Amino acid sequence: MEFIEHKTAKGTVVVSSEQDALDIMANIGYLYDSSKIILQKFSNYRVQLVVIGDFPQLASKSLKEFILESNKGLQVNFLSTISELL
């Protein structure tokens, strides 16, 4: 297992599991009332982000279009399985 550790003025944040990462993302989305901030930060710092999920089941046309456009680039991608990433 790989650990991601980040030291801040208020302490150290350790991401040691998928759930830790999801908790951080959920907290940011809740505190700032927008998940767009998360995607924008990944893009600003040129950090690749891959979101794995069951996206064909989505009902939102605009979200489906966003996923299609995102997958044309290399920064933020939405995949169905981890094996697609490898």
C-alpha positions as CSV (number, residue, x, y, z in Angstrom):
1,M,0.0,0.0,0.0
2,E,1.3,3.5,-0.9
3,F,0.8,6.4,1.5
4,I,0.6,10.0,0.5
5,E,1.7,12.4,3.2
6,H,1.3,16.1,3.1
7,K,2.5,18.4,6.0
8,T,0.6,21.6,6.6
9,A,0.8,24.3,9.3
10,K,-2.1,22.6,11.0
11,G,-0.6,19.1,11.0
12,T,-0.1,16.2,8.6
13,V,-2.6,14.8,6.2
14,V,-2.1,11.1,5.3
15,V,-4.0,9.5,2.5
16,S,-3.6,5.8,3.0
17,S,-6.7,4.4,1.4
18,E,-9.3,5.1,-1.2
19,Q,-11.7,6.1,1.6
20,D,-9.3,8.8,2.9
21,A,-9.2,10.4,-0.6
22,L,-13.0,10.2,-0.9
23,D,-13.4,11.8,2.6
24,I,-11.1,14.7,1.6
25,M,-12.9,15.2,-1.6
26,A,-16.3,15.2,0.1
27,N,-15.1,17.6,2.8
28,I,-13.8,20.1,0.2
29,G,-17.0,19.8,-1.8
30,Y,-19.1,20.4,1.3
31,L,-17.0,23.2,2.7
32,Y,-16.8,25.1,-0.6
33,D,-20.1,24.0,-2.0
34,S,-18.6,22.8,-5.3
35,S,-16.8,19.8,-6.6
36,K,-15.5,22.0,-9.5
37,I,-12.9,23.4,-7.1
38,I,-11.4,19.9,-6.8
39,L,-11.1,19.4,-10.5
40,Q,-9.8,22.9,-11.1
41,K,-7.0,22.4,-8.5
42,F,-5.9,19.2,-10.0
43,S,-5.7,20.9,-13.4
44,N,-4.0,24.0,-12.0
45,Y,-1.2,22.0,-10.4
46,R,-1.0,19.7,-13.5
47,V,-1.8,16.6,-11.4
48,Q,-3.6,13.8,-13.3
49,L,-6.8,12.7,-11.9
50,V,-8.7,9.5,-12.8
51,V,-12.2,8.9,-11.5
52,I,-13.4,5.3,-11.8
53,G,-17.1,4.5,-11.8
54,D,-20.2,3.3,-13.6
55,F,-20.7,6.4,-15.7
56,P,-23.0,5.0,-18.5
57,Q,-25.7,4.8,-15.9
58,L,-25.7,8.6,-15.4
59,A,-28.9,10.4,-16.3
60,S,-27.5,13.9,-16.6
61,K,-26.8,14.8,-20.2
62,S,-24.5,17.7,-19.2
63,L,-22.4,15.4,-16.9
64,K,-22.1,12.8,-19.7
65,E,-20.9,15.6,-22.1
66,F,-18.4,16.8,-19.4
67,I,-17.0,13.3,-19.1
68,L,-16.6,12.9,-22.8
69,E,-14.8,16.2,-23.1
70,S,-12.6,15.4,-20.1
71,N,-11.6,12.1,-21.6
72,K,-10.3,13.8,-24.7
73,G,-7.5,15.3,-22.6
74,L,-4.9,13.9,-20.3
75,Q,-5.6,15.8,-17.1
76,V,-8.9,14.5,-15.8
77,N,-10.3,11.2,-17.0
78,F,-13.3,9.1,-16.2
79,L,-12.9,5.3,-16.6
80,S,-15.1,2.3,-15.9
81,T,-12.4,0.0,-14.4
82,I,-8.9,0.1,-13.0
83,S,-7.7,-2.1,-15.8
84,E,-8.5,0.6,-18.3
85,L,-6.0,2.8,-16.5
86,L,-3.2,0.2,-16.7
